[in-house]
């Protein structure tokens, strides 16, 4: 199966840690796109225990990843990393398909999908 996204080792380690802290070992990491935010689209990351029939499924660094087929073209080539700083840490998402983002950093749009713009 072609890998739609690239999950770095740092991000995978953080996901594993979150799974252990929440007693969710063996869950899938679901990466999704939904309408909203000031640029029209927002990313979603959650833990899921079942794959839907239209999900694409692959594994990176021991993490089982799910992406809905409808989200795959929007997420193609996206890199998910985890960065630590003095102020704490957080996931970063670098999507080569995003042509615009807004100041809050969690909203974007692509050349072919403007989503449903709203408030950040």
Backbone as CSV, one residue per row, in Angstrom:
resi,resn,N_x,N_y,N_z,CA_x,CA_y,CA_z,C_x,C_y,C_z
1,UNK,0.851,-1.193,0.000,0.000,0.000,0.000,0.886,1.242,0.000
2,UNK,0.584,2.160,-0.883,1.328,3.414,-0.948,1.083,4.212,0.332
3,UNK,2.123,4.818,0.838,2.013,5.618,2.052,1.560,7.026,1.671
4,UNK,0.430,7.434,2.154,-0.133,8.747,1.844,0.615,9.828,2.616
5,UNK,0.890,9.547,3.888,1.590,10.503,4.746,2.902,9.905,5.220
6,UNK,3.767,10.767,5.720,5.012,10.319,6.352,4.938,10.702,7.818
7,UNK,4.926,9.713,8.680,4.928,9.903,10.127,6.370,9.754,10.590
8,UNK,6.954,10.810,11.146,8.349,10.728,11.581,8.468,9.830,12.813
9,UNK,9.694,9.402,13.108,9.919,8.584,14.301,9.517,9.329,15.559
10,UNK,9.805,10.626,15.603,9.451,11.443,16.764,7.937,11.480,16.968
11,UNK,7.183,11.648,15.884,5.719,11.669,15.975,5.196,10.296,16.379
12,UNK,5.768,9.237,15.801,5.332,7.878,16.137,5.589,7.586,17.619
13,UNK,6.736,8.010,18.128,7.049,7.811,19.542,6.018,8.515,20.417
14,UNK,5.652,9.738,20.050,4.666,10.495,20.825,3.294,9.824,20.773
15,UNK,2.901,9.329,19.600,1.614,8.637,19.473,1.612,7.381,20.341
16,UNK,2.705,6.608,20.295,2.802,5.400,21.139,2.676,5.761,22.612
17,UNK,3.358,6.843,23.023,3.301,7.286,24.408,1.873,7.669,24.800
18,UNK,1.181,8.385,23.929,-0.208,8.770,24.197,-1.109,7.540,24.286
19,UNK,-0.868,6.555,23.412,-1.651,5.323,23.448,-1.462,4.610,24.787
20,UNK,-0.211,4.533,25.249,0.069,3.861,26.525,-0.568,4.607,27.693
21,UNK,-0.452,5.937,27.697,-1.019,6.732,28.786,-2.536,6.608,28.860
22,UNK,-3.174,6.378,27.729,-4.634,6.288,27.679,-5.139,4.854,27.536
23,UNK,-4.246,3.886,27.759,-4.583,2.463,27.654,-5.249,2.150,26.316
24,UNK,-4.647,2.663,25.240,-5.184,2.496,23.884,-4.196,1.745,22.983
25,UNK,-3.306,0.930,23.572,-2.334,0.198,22.772,-3.058,-0.612,21.701
26,UNK,-2.490,-0.649,20.516,-3.088,-1.407,19.427,-4.120,-0.645,18.626
27,UNK,-4.428,0.584,19.038,-5.405,1.389,18.290,-4.766,1.889,16.992
28,UNK,-5.602,2.347,16.090,-5.156,2.997,14.863,-5.018,4.489,15.127
29,UNK,-4.115,5.135,14.410,-4.070,6.593,14.369,-4.841,7.008,13.125
30,UNK,-5.948,7.704,13.322,-6.738,8.183,12.184,-6.324,9.624,11.904
31,UNK,-5.927,9.880,10.655,-5.596,11.228,10.201,-6.683,11.628,9.215
32,UNK,-7.291,12.780,9.446,-8.439,13.174,8.629,-8.409,14.659,8.300
33,UNK,-9.312,15.048,7.430,-9.503,16.439,7.039,-10.991,16.733,7.168
34,UNK,-11.316,17.887,7.726,-12.721,18.283,7.837,-12.850,19.750,7.465
35,UNK,-14.043,20.171,7.135,-14.293,21.559,6.815,-14.231,22.411,8.063
36,UNK,-13.758,23.643,7.913,-13.731,24.572,9.035,-12.431,25.346,9.102
37,UNK,-12.334,26.220,10.085,-11.170,27.078,10.220,-11.258,28.232,9.239
38,UNK,-10.428,29.240,9.432,-10.534,30.446,8.594,-10.103,30.215,7.151
39,UNK,-9.316,29.158,6.878,-8.918,28.883,5.498,-9.795,27.831,4.824
40,UNK,-10.651,27.149,5.574,-11.621,26.237,4.969,-11.484,24.776,5.324
41,UNK,-10.266,24.293,5.630,-10.058,22.891,5.991,-9.232,22.817,7.265
42,UNK,-9.472,21.790,8.060,-8.706,21.566,9.284,-8.298,20.101,9.364
43,UNK,-7.176,19.842,10.005,-6.693,18.479,10.195,-7.319,17.878,11.448
44,UNK,-7.448,16.571,11.434,-7.882,15.845,12.610,-6.969,14.656,12.831
45,UNK,-6.666,14.373,14.079,-5.911,13.174,14.459,-6.604,12.591,15.679
46,UNK,-6.925,11.307,15.601,-7.603,10.656,16.709,-7.219,9.186,16.737
47,UNK,-7.559,8.531,17.823,-7.340,7.090,17.927,-8.645,6.392,17.598
48,UNK,-8.536,5.295,16.863,-9.713,4.565,16.415,-9.430,3.078,16.577
49,UNK,-10.452,2.302,16.881,-10.261,0.859,17.077,-10.735,0.021,15.903
50,UNK,-11.406,0.650,14.937,-11.898,-0.099,13.778,-11.684,0.698,12.505
51,UNK,-11.295,-0.003,11.465,-11.168,0.615,10.143,-12.518,0.539,9.441
52,UNK,-12.884,1.611,8.769,-14.100,1.623,7.947,-13.772,0.978,6.602
53,UNK,-14.801,0.563,5.869,-14.559,-0.140,4.609,-13.877,0.747,3.571
54,UNK,-14.024,2.076,3.674,-13.395,2.966,2.697,-12.079,3.582,3.204
55,UNK,-11.511,3.020,4.269,-10.247,3.517,4.798,-9.050,2.914,4.074
56,UNK,-8.024,3.725,3.883,-6.723,3.243,3.455,-5.939,2.983,4.734
57,UNK,-5.176,1.915,4.746,-4.522,1.482,5.976,-3.064,1.150,5.683
58,UNK,-2.149,1.647,6.511,-0.741,1.306,6.395,-0.084,1.473,7.761
59,UNK,1.176,1.096,7.856,1.881,1.151,9.132,3.209,1.869,8.952
60,UNK,3.542,2.737,9.918,4.831,3.426,9.941,5.356,3.448,11.361
61,UNK,6.600,3.023,11.530,7.260,3.024,12.843,6.405,2.347,13.911
62,UNK,5.709,1.287,13.528,4.902,0.536,14.483,3.528,1.125,14.749
63,UNK,3.173,2.212,14.088,1.858,2.835,14.251,0.994,2.470,13.053
64,UNK,-0.178,1.913,13.324,-1.141,1.604,12.265,-1.935,2.877,11.980
65,UNK,-1.902,3.324,10.715,-2.509,4.589,10.311,-3.721,4.327,9.422
66,UNK,-4.795,5.080,9.667,-6.002,5.047,8.830,-6.220,6.414,8.201
67,UNK,-6.563,6.405,6.909,-6.943,7.626,6.206,-8.134,7.278,5.324
68,UNK,-9.182,8.065,5.410,-10.345,7.859,4.548,-9.959,8.120,3.099
69,UNK,-10.502,7.331,2.184,-10.167,7.491,0.749,-10.454,8.902,0.260
70,UNK,-11.491,9.536,0.777,-11.838,10.884,0.325,-10.793,11.912,0.767
71,UNK,-10.097,11.649,1.901,-9.078,12.567,2.407,-7.706,12.321,1.788
72,UNK,-7.499,11.165,1.199,-6.173,10.773,0.707,-5.568,11.777,-0.278
73,UNK,-6.304,12.258,-1.301,-5.676,13.209,-2.233,-5.244,14.515,-1.561
74,UNK,-5.996,14.954,-0.569,-5.677,16.197,0.142,-4.440,16.010,1.010
75,UNK,-4.258,14.809,1.567,-3.150,14.528,2.490,-1.923,13.942,1.810
76,UNK,-1.998,13.623,0.522,-0.887,12.978,-0.186,0.411,13.763,0.007
77,UNK,1.447,13.085,0.525,2.758,13.698,0.712,2.927,14.473,2.007
78,UNK,1.918,14.479,2.862,1.971,15.227,4.116,2.940,14.583,5.102
79,UNK,3.713,15.428,5.791,4.656,14.969,6.817,4.130,15.395,8.183
80,UNK,4.002,14.418,9.090,3.578,14.700,10.463,4.778,14.456,11.371
81,UNK,5.147,15.479,12.122,6.301,15.412,13.011,5.863,15.843,14.407
82,UNK,6.739,15.631,15.380,6.491,16.114,16.738,7.709,16.906,17.155
83,UNK,7.507,18.150,17.550,8.599,19.040,17.951,8.466,19.380,19.423
84,UNK,9.596,19.363,20.100,9.651,19.719,21.518,10.370,21.054,21.636
85,UNK,9.873,21.952,22.480,10.532,23.236,22.721,10.467,23.542,24.210
86,UNK,11.027,24.665,24.598,11.001,25.068,26.007,9.586,25.291,26.511
87,UNK,8.682,25.625,25.611,7.300,25.893,25.992,6.412,24.660,25.914
88,UNK,6.998,23.522,25.595,6.218,22.296,25.473,6.419,21.689,24.103
89,UNK,5.540,20.790,23.735,5.671,20.122,22.444,4.354,20.082,21.716
90,UNK,4.445,19.718,20.446,3.235,19.602,19.656,3.513,18.993,18.303
91,UNK,2.461,18.484,17.689,2.568,17.912,16.358,2.628,19.042,15.330
92,UNK,3.435,18.841,14.291,3.475,19.765,13.168,3.052,19.000,11.926
93,UNK,2.333,19.657,11.057,1.841,19.038,9.826,2.300,19.887,8.654
94,UNK,3.068,19.264,7.772,3.580,19.936,6.584,2.939,19.281,5.366
95,UNK,1.954,19.974,4.788,1.190,19.446,3.660,1.591,20.187,2.388
96,UNK,2.237,19.499,1.438,2.647,20.167,0.205,1.471,20.599,-0.671
97,UNK,0.282,20.119,-0.389,-0.906,20.476,-1.159,-1.577,21.747,-0.661
98,UNK,-1.209,22.215,0.533,-1.822,23.416,1.102,-1.270,24.644,0.384
99,UNK,-2.156,25.451,-0.176,-1.722,26.663,-0.871,-1.978,27.908,-0.028
100,UNK,-2.742,27.755,1.054,-3.002,28.875,1.948,-3.266,28.328,3.340
101,UNK,-2.779,29.042,4.335,-3.052,28.707,5.736,-3.451,29.999,6.425
102,UNK,-3.985,29.878,7.630,-4.320,31.106,8.347,-3.465,31.217,9.597
103,UNK,-3.543,32.338,10.243,-2.673,32.664,11.359,-2.702,31.680,12.511
104,UNK,-3.820,30.995,12.713,-3.893,30.066,13.836,-3.086,28.806,13.554
105,UNK,-2.736,28.581,12.283,-1.868,27.461,11.936,-2.554,26.117,11.822
106,UNK,-3.829,26.041,12.087,-4.500,24.739,12.031,-5.494,24.646,10.880
107,UNK,-5.529,25.651,10.042,-6.483,25.677,8.951,-5.738,25.907,7.642
108,UNK,-6.245,25.289,6.564,-5.581,25.389,5.268,-6.591,25.186,4.155
109,UNK,-6.155,25.368,2.913,-6.941,24.994,1.745,-5.977,24.538,0.669
110,UNK,-6.505,23.781,-0.291,-5.705,23.305,-1.407,-6.221,23.948,-2.683
111,UNK,-5.506,23.730,-3.774,-5.920,24.304,-5.053,-7.265,23.758,-5.509
112,UNK,-7.595,22.528,-5.096,-8.834,21.902,-5.559,-9.911,21.794,-4.485
113,UNK,-9.604,22.169,-3.241,-10.579,22.027,-2.170,-10.460,23.209,-1.204
114,UNK,-11.468,24.089,-1.205,-11.442,25.249,-0.320,-12.154,24.987,0.989
115,UNK,-12.844,23.856,1.123,-13.501,23.512,2.374,-14.655,24.426,2.703
116,UNK,-14.823,24.681,4.005,-15.911,25.510,4.505,-15.345,26.523,5.487
117,UNK,-14.834,27.668,4.996,-14.211,28.643,5.895,-15.130,29.098,7.015
118,UNK,-14.520,29.287,8.182,-15.227,29.773,9.362,-14.235,30.418,10.280
119,UNK,-14.522,30.436,11.562,-13.608,31.018,12.547,-12.524,30.023,12.920
120,UNK,-11.373,30.541,13.324,-10.282,29.696,13.822,-10.631,29.177,15.199
